[in-house]
Amino acid sequence: MKKSLLILFVVLIAKAGFAQTAALPASETVLKDAYARAAKENKKVMLIFHASWCGWCKKMEASLNDPAIKPMVDANYVIATFDVMEQPAKKNLENPGSLEVMTKLKGEKSGLPFWVILDAKGKVLADSQIRPAGASLDTYGENVGCPGAPDEVTFFTKILKSTSKLTDAQLAVIAKRFAQNAPAPAKAVEPTSPATVGSK
C-alpha cells in the first residue's frame, strides 16, 4: 500500500512538473532560447515585433537578410521575432504572450515593426523609439520602425555601434542598405497654365 502511494505521489509530482513546463508561454520559450544562444555566442539579442500585414516589417526583414549585411548582423546579434497585432483572420500566427512582452517593453503604442536590443540576461539596452535627450527607456518615444529616412538610419547605426562589435566600415555598409528603404520623394506635378491648354 505504501509503495503504491509512493508511486502515485511520484507520478503526480512528475506530471505537475511537466504541466508547468508545458504551460510556459511561447514568447518565454523564444526569449529563453535567444538569451541562451546569445550568452553562448557572446552576442546581443535583437527582438523584433512584426505582423504579416505590415509592409515596413517586410522591409526590415529583407534588409536584415540582405547578403551584403546579414553576416555582419548575425555575427553580433541573435535575431528573435514575435508576430503580434494580427488581423482576426490571422490571429493564429501570433506568438502567445508576445503582446504582453511588447507591452512590458513599452512598445504596444509604437506601431510595427518595433525592435529591442537586449543583453543575454534580458536587460534592455536600446529600442526603436527616439526619445528626448536624457529620457529613460521607460518613456514612450517616436518609433522609427524599419529605418529608411536619414535621421532614422543614423539613429539605428548609433544603436548598433553601442551594442555590438561592428566597425565603422561595417556600419557604413549597413547604413547604405537601410537607406534604400527611404520613401521615394513625391513627384512634382507641373502646373498647366490656362493659356497652353488645348493650344498647339
Residue pairs with C-beta under 8 A, 6 or more apart in sequence:
25 96
25 97
25 100
26 95
26 96
26 97
26 98
27 82
27 95
27 96
27 97
27 98
27 100
27 101
28 97
30 80
30 82
30 95
31 45
31 47
31 80
31 101
31 122
33 80
34 45
34 47
34 78
34 80
35 45
35 118
35 120
35 121
35 122
36 120
37 43
37 78
38 44
38 45
38 78
38 119
38 120
39 120
39 121
41 78
43 75
43 76
43 77
43 78
43 120
44 76
44 77
44 78
44 117
44 118
44 119
44 120
44 125
44 163
44 164
45 77
45 78
45 80
45 117
45 118
45 119
45 120
46 73
46 77
46 78
46 79
46 80
46 115
46 116
46 117
47 80
47 81
47 82
47 105
47 115
47 116
47 117
47 118
48 57
48 60
48 61
48 79
48 80
48 81
48 82
48 113
48 114
48 115
49 81
49 82
49 84
49 98
49 102
49 107
49 112
49 113
49 114
49 115
50 57
50 60
50 61
50 81
50 82
50 83
50 84
50 112
50 113
51 57
51 83
51 84
51 85
51 86
51 93
51 112
52 83
52 86
52 90
52 93
53 86
53 87
53 90
54 112
54 113
56 112
56 113
56 145
56 146
57 112
57 113
57 146
59 146
59 148
59 181
60 113
60 115
60 145
60 146
63 69
63 146
63 177
63 178
63 180
63 181
64 70
64 73
64 79
66 177
68 173
68 177
69 173
69 174
69 177
72 166
72 170
72 173
72 174
73 79
73 174
75 165
76 160
76 163
76 164
76 165
76 166
77 117
77 164
82 95
82 98
82 101
82 102
83 93
83 94
83 95
83 98
84 94
84 95
84 98
84 99
84 102
84 112
85 94
85 99
85 112
86 93
86 94
99 108
102 108
102 114
105 114
105 116
105 124
105 127
106 127
106 129
106 137
106 138
106 139
106 140
107 114
107 116
107 127
107 128
107 129
107 143
109 140
110 128
110 129
110 140
110 143
110 145
111 143
111 145
112 145
113 128
113 145
113 146
114 127
114 128
114 143
114 145
115 127
115 128
116 124
116 126
116 127
116 128
117 124
117 125
117 126
117 127
117 159
117 163
118 124
118 125
119 125
124 137
125 162
125 163
126 137
126 159
126 162
126 163
127 137
128 143
128 144
128 145
128 156
129 140
129 141
129 142
129 143
129 144
130 141
130 142
130 143
130 144
130 155
131 137
131 139
131 140
131 141
131 142
132 139
132 141
135 141
144 152
144 155
144 156
146 178
146 181
147 153
147 155
147 156
147 178
147 181
148 178
148 179
148 180
148 181
148 182
148 183
149 182
149 183
150 179
150 182
152 178
153 175
153 178
153 179
154 175
156 174
156 175
156 178
157 171
157 174
157 175
157 178
160 166
160 171
160 174
161 168
161 171
166 174
